[in-house]
Amino acid sequence: MMARARHPVLTPEAPTAPVRQAPAGRYARLRRHRRWLPPLLVALLLTQMAAAMVTTAVQQTPTIDEPVYVATATDYLREHRLRYNPEHPPLGKLLIEAGVAVADPHYEPSYTGDQGEVGRHLLYASGNDPWRLMLWARLPVIALTLLCGLVVFAFARDLAGTAGGLTALALYAFSPDVIAHGSLATLDMPAVALVLTACLLVWRARRRPARYLPLAGAALGGAVATKMSALPAVPVLMALAALSALTAHRSEAVSWRPLPWLRARRPAVSALVGAVVVAFVAVAVVWAAYLAVDPRLRFVPAGPVPGVHGLRGRLVELLPVPPAYRAGMRVQFGLEDYPWQGYLFGHVYTGSLWYYLPAALLVKTPLGLAALGAAGAVTVVARRRLRPAAPYLLAVPAVLLAAAMTGARDFGTRYALFVPVFLAVAAAGVLALRWRWAGLLTGALVLWAAVSSVRTFPYYLPYANEAFGGPAHTHRLLHDSNVDWGQDLGRLADRLRERYPGERVWLVYKGSGVPSYYGIHAADPRSVPPGRVHGLLVVSDSAVAKARGRLAELIADSRPVGEVGHSISLYRR
């Protein structure tokens, strides 16, 4: 009887060329060395990624969203209440809470203000060291990002063997967007990691449904309990779970232990049960995340929650989630209805552009990763042997990207951070091609992506690939978290102290940091007549991109003298 594989590995065809026999002792030593080489390479890739992320986390000041999440996590830790930041579920902030608990900051729960004000008060007005607190808050996200690298490796190895796994991991470990957002105390990378894990688990459920379908539901629930933008993945993963259960039902070699009741007599019933299991476990995880904050599920929001009517309002009320989750969805709908201002390729606009995210991804994805990922996706669809994996690898990111493209907030590729991650996995498919130069070309493109990433160190947020001029030119094409998210206030303070001591400084800063804490004593140039603005004019690049009226006149009449972190411009007046 044929032995059953541990998980659904799609291995490349065995080479047909004759192999010269080696002496037994030398062959045994070679096998031992080859056995240790992949784990060593995995460790090296993740180590360099960890070094890049920790270095970035140490050097960057708080970005715009981070103080909100850190303050909410602190409130969870000290007060066990659902009060701040209802627009995002608690799980990602519970992860951040693990680092906050180690930092043990002083917290004033009686302080009144909105969630942004509470965050700034915690960091800058409560006697805490913001550098230390932010580092500890970021470390759990860094750890989860590294674990996601193992998921990338495992998924790609299932598709194209160990070489494919190493290729995918290298592309992931050198992805500037992944490094940038994986080193911040935000929710984007945790949500992506959990969505990818759910896809891997539901894929492996084709061979072991009883083991992997509940785990896939848990990972999906974790993603939905981290960011509501993961909700469009729910029906897709339920359909994939049904497909896996159906595939498993037709295979006599599949074990249904330890949940034999998952297998029904009719294939359609097995498929339905598989989808229901994933959905039920996902909903249970969402409830567990809220119960972990407050077992009594009390919800007293610090700010107003808008009402939602019509079809959207009825759908919100039908969801089997805690009341605080439904309130968060109403807040999200309210944010989507706001006429935000965007910036793309030098043009300022109000509203949203459906092609914004694809255009931004084209700028911020390394060319080697984009080429290999696209070629790998085509290969997975075209190659008969890999085609069963196509829906598991491509359906979820396609649906999530389509949903994100309809959003009203054109603020950055962090809303589509799953694209480079899934592209890295798909790139492994190239190695399944029967083409003698496939391996060499893949290695060259991986090296190109790695060099491009290393060249931008440690300024990963404003990265742009070589086709668009590199990170020094990103601010001319994009804005907000693509370039300038307030991360370089500390570096600006160092620059002013080293090169411009004692000079009069005028500052237009976009961020959550408090300039005076870092020794930057500056006035707003927009608050006085232009003729009084003399000295050094410092402007965040997002403000430069959208400059109108008085600020635009000030910049036009000034002489550029430098920049900080590719996100802040300095002018002489």
Rosetta blueprint (number, residue, H / E / L):
1 M L
2 M L
3 A L
4 R L
5 A L
6 R L
7 H L
8 P L
9 V L
10 L L
11 T L
12 P L
13 E L
14 A L
15 P L
16 T L
17 A L
18 P L
19 V L
20 R L
21 Q L
22 A L
23 P L
24 A H
25 G H
26 R H
27 Y H
28 A H
29 R H
30 L H
31 R H
32 R H
33 H H
34 R H
35 R H
36 W H
37 L H
38 P H
39 P H
40 L H
41 L H
42 V H
43 A H
44 L H
45 L H
46 L H
47 T H
48 Q H
49 M H
50 A H
51 A H
52 A H
53 M H
54 V H
55 T H
56 T H
57 A H
58 V H
59 Q H
60 Q L
61 T L
62 P L
63 T L
64 I L
65 D L
66 E H
67 P H
68 V H
69 Y H
70 V H
71 A H
72 T H
73 A H
74 T H
75 D H
76 Y H
77 L H
78 R H
79 E H
80 H L
81 R L
82 L E
83 R L
84 Y L
85 N L
86 P L
87 E L
88 H L
89 P L
90 P L
91 L H
92 G H
93 K H
94 L H
95 L H
96 I H
97 E H
98 A H
99 G H
100 V H
101 A H
102 V H
103 A H
104 D L
105 P L
106 H L
107 Y L
108 E L
109 P L
110 S L
111 Y L
112 T L
113 G L
114 D L
115 Q H
116 G H
117 E H
118 V H
119 G H
120 R H
121 H H
122 L H
123 L H
124 Y H
125 A L
126 S L
127 G L
128 N L
129 D L
130 P H
131 W H
132 R H
133 L H
134 M H
135 L H
136 W H
137 A H
138 R H
139 L H
140 P H
141 V H
142 I H
143 A H
144 L H
145 T H
146 L H
147 L H
148 C H
149 G H
150 L H
151 V H
152 V H
153 F H
154 A H
155 F H
156 A H
157 R H
158 D H
159 L H
160 A H
161 G H
162 T H
163 A H
164 G H
165 G H
166 L H
167 T H
168 A H
169 L H
170 A H
171 L H
172 Y H
173 A H
174 F L
175 S L
176 P H
177 D H
178 V H
179 I H
180 A H
181 H H
182 G H
183 S L
184 L L
185 A L
186 T L
187 L L
188 D H
189 M H
190 P H
191 A H
192 V H
193 A H
194 L H
195 V H
196 L H
197 T H
198 A H
199 C H
200 L H
201 L H
202 V H
203 W H
204 R H
205 A L
206 R L
207 R L
208 R L
209 P H
210 A H
211 R H
212 Y H
213 L H
214 P H
215 L H
216 A H
217 G H
218 A H
219 A H
220 L H
221 G H
222 G H
223 A H
224 V H
225 A L
226 T L
227 K L
228 M H
229 S H
230 A H
231 L L
232 P L
233 A H
234 V H
235 P H
236 V H
237 L H
238 M H
239 A H
240 L H
241 A H
242 A H
243 L H
244 S H
245 A H
246 L H
247 T H
248 A H
249 H H
250 R L
251 S L
252 E L
253 A L
254 V L
255 S L
256 W L
257 R L
258 P L
259 L L
260 P H
261 W H
262 L H
263 R L
264 A L
265 R L
266 R L
267 P H
268 A H
269 V H
270 S H
271 A H
272 L H
273 V H
274 G H
275 A H
276 V H
277 V H
278 V H
279 A H
280 F H
281 V H
282 A H
283 V H
284 A H
285 V H
286 V H
287 W H
288 A H
289 A H
290 Y H
291 L H
292 A H
293 V H
294 D L
295 P L
296 R L
297 L L
298 R L
299 F E
300 V L
301 P L
302 A L
303 G L
304 P L
305 V L
306 P L
307 G L
308 V L
309 H L
310 G H
311 L H
312 R H
313 G H
314 R H
315 L H
316 V H
317 E H
318 L H
319 L L
320 P L
321 V L
322 P L
323 P H
324 A H
325 Y H
326 R H
327 A H
328 G H
329 M H
330 R H
331 V H
332 Q H
333 F H
334 G H
335 L H
336 E H
337 D L
338 Y L
339 P L
340 W L
341 Q E
342 G E
343 Y E
344 L E
345 F L
346 G L
347 H E
348 V E
349 Y E
350 T E
351 G L
352 S L
353 L L
354 W L
355 Y L
356 Y H
357 L H
358 P H
359 A H
360 A H
361 L H
362 L H
363 V H
364 K H
365 T L
366 P L
367 L H
368 G H
369 L H
370 A H
371 A H
372 L H
373 G H
374 A H
375 A H
376 G H
377 A H
378 V H
379 T H
380 V H
381 V H
382 A H
383 R L
384 R L
385 R L
386 L L
387 R H
388 P H
389 A H
390 A H
391 P H
392 Y H
393 L H
394 L H
395 A H
396 V H
397 P H
398 A H
399 V H
400 L H
401 L H
402 A H
403 A H
404 A H
405 M H
406 T L
407 G L
408 A L
409 R L
410 D L
411 F L
412 G L
413 T H
414 R H
415 Y H
416 A H
417 L L
418 F H
419 V H
420 P H
421 V H
422 F H
423 L H
424 A H
425 V H
426 A H
427 A H
428 A H
429 G H
430 V H
431 L H
432 A H
433 L L
434 R L
435 W L
436 R L
437 W L
438 A H
439 G H
440 L H
441 L H
442 T H
443 G H
444 A H
445 L H
446 V H
447 L H
448 W H
449 A H
450 A H
451 V H
452 S H
453 S H
454 V H
455 R H
456 T H
457 F L
458 P L
459 Y L
460 Y L
461 L L
462 P L
463 Y L
464 A L
465 N L
466 E H
467 A H
468 F H
469 G L
470 G L
471 P H
472 A H
473 H H
474 T H
475 H H
476 R H
477 L L
478 L L
479 H L
480 D H
481 S H
482 N H
483 V L
484 D L
485 W L
486 G L
487 Q L
488 D L
489 L H
490 G H
491 R H
492 L H
493 A H
494 D H
495 R H
496 L H
497 R H
498 E H
499 R H
500 Y L
501 P L
502 G L
503 E L
504 R L
505 V E
506 W E
507 L E
508 V E
509 Y L
510 K L
511 G L
512 S L
513 G L
514 V L
515 P H
516 S H
517 Y H
518 Y H
519 G L
520 I L
521 H L
522 A L
523 A E
524 D L
525 P H
526 R H
527 S H
528 V L
529 P L
530 P H
531 G H
532 R H
533 V L
534 H L
535 G L
536 L E
537 L E
538 V E
539 V E
540 S E
541 D H
542 S H
543 A H
544 V H
545 A H
546 K L
547 A L
548 R L
549 G H
550 R H
551 L H
552 A H
553 E H
554 L H
555 I H
556 A H
557 D L
558 S L
559 R E
560 P E
561 V E
562 G E
563 E E
564 V E
565 G L
566 H L
567 S L
568 I E
569 S E
570 L E
571 Y E
572 R E
573 R L
